[in-house]
């Protein structure tokens, strides 16, 4: 009975890994994986003044947020769960003039600007990779693209 339960457990692990690989392969675009909400082709640069920086905003998607007043209105810039935490956290004071690069997305019925980079004039921060994946400040990031092989053997 123990051998049978061990075999069933192993089969379950293998099956879940196969589903994971198939899901990753479905997200491959030009040999690179793209974040489903971050459409690189819709990336824009906005300028404005920071009116608030918060580690958590109730009713909004989890993670840090930077509220920026631009000439076109106020935007909610999502910074993710890492940018405002730890010893390498970003520091952008309220009132600072910033240039932010990112993509506007609708999440749970609300507009949010997925911030990729922040330029304060004196500091530049990278929040997301060029494909929209959140980065951990201070962590060593991969220096080359990772290629996934599709289940059909192509790239």
N, C-alpha and C positions, 0 to 999 in steps of 0.2 A: 504494500500500500504506500509506503514511503517513497519507493522508487517511482511509482505511478504519479504521485503528487509532485515529485521533483521534475519529472518529464513534462507534466502539464504546465508547471510553473515556467520552465524553460521555453516551451512552445508559446506561452503567453508573452514572454519577453521578446522573443523573435518576432512574433506577429506585430507587437506594438512598434518595434524598430522598423519593420517593413512599412507600416503606415506612416511613420515619421519620415522616412527617406522618400516615400512617394509624395508626401505633402511638400517637402523641401524641393523636390525635383519639379513639381508643378509651379513653383514660384521663381524658377530660374528664367532670367531675361538676359540675353547676350552674355551668357556664362557668369552672370552675377545675380545674386539674390536681392530682390528689392523689397522694401517694406511696403505692405499693401496699401497703407494710407498715404505714404509719401511718394507723390508723383513728381519725379525730378523735372519733367518737362513743364511743370507748373510753378517752378521755383521763382520767387520774387525777392527783391530787396526793398525793405521799408525803413524809413527814418522817423524818429520821433523822440519824445522824452518819456523816461520811465516814471510812471505814477505809483507803482507798487511792485514789490518783489515778495512773493509768499511761497513758503515751503509746501503749503497745502491750501487749496481753495474749496471749501465745502460746496458740493453740487457740481463740481467740475471733475474732469478726469484726474486720477491720482498723479502726484508729482508736483514739482515746482512750477510756478507760473510767474511771468513778468508781464505786467499790464503796461502797454506803451500807447501814448497818445500821439497819433500821426495826423497829417494834414487831411486824411480821409476818414478819420474817426479813431475810436479806441479799439485796440486789439488785445486779445488774451493770448500771450505767447507761452506755449507749453515747453518747459525745460526738462521734463522727465524727472525720475526719482533720484538721480545722482548729482545733478549740477549744483544743488544748494547744500549738499551734505559732505562731510569728510574734510580732511586737511587740505585737499586741492579744490575745494568748492569755489565757484565763481563769486566775484564781488562786484556788483553793479549797484551803485547807490540810487535812491529815489531822486529824480530830477536830472539824472545824467542823460545826455543826448547820445543815442545809439543808432547804429545801422544793424538791422537784423535780416538775415537771409533765411528763407524757409518756404513752407507751403501751407496755404490755408486749407483746412479740412473740416468736414462736418462729422462730429463724433457725438453720439447720443442726442442728436438734434441741435447741438450747439456748434457755432463756428469757433475754431481754435486754430491759431497759427503755430505750426510745428516748427520750432526754431532749430535751424542747423548751425548757424554761427551768429555771434554777437561781436560787434566792433564798437568799442567805447571811445576810440581815438587814441587811447593809451594802451589798452589791452584788447586782445582778440581771443575769444573763447569759441571752441568747437564743441557743440552739444551733440550733434548727430554726424554720422558718416555721410559721404556724398550720396549714399543710397537711402538715407533716412533712419539708419539704425542708431539708437542711443549709445553714446560712448560713456565710459566711466572716467572722470577726470583723474589724471595721474597714472592711469593704467597704460601699459604698453599695448598699442594697437597693432594689428597685423599690417605688414608693409606691402603685401601683395594680395591680389584677388584670389579667392578660393573658388575653384571650379567644381561643380557637382556634375556627376555623370548621370544622365537620365536612365530610367529602368530599361529603355529600349536600346541602350548602348551608345546613343549620340551625345553631343555636348550642347 
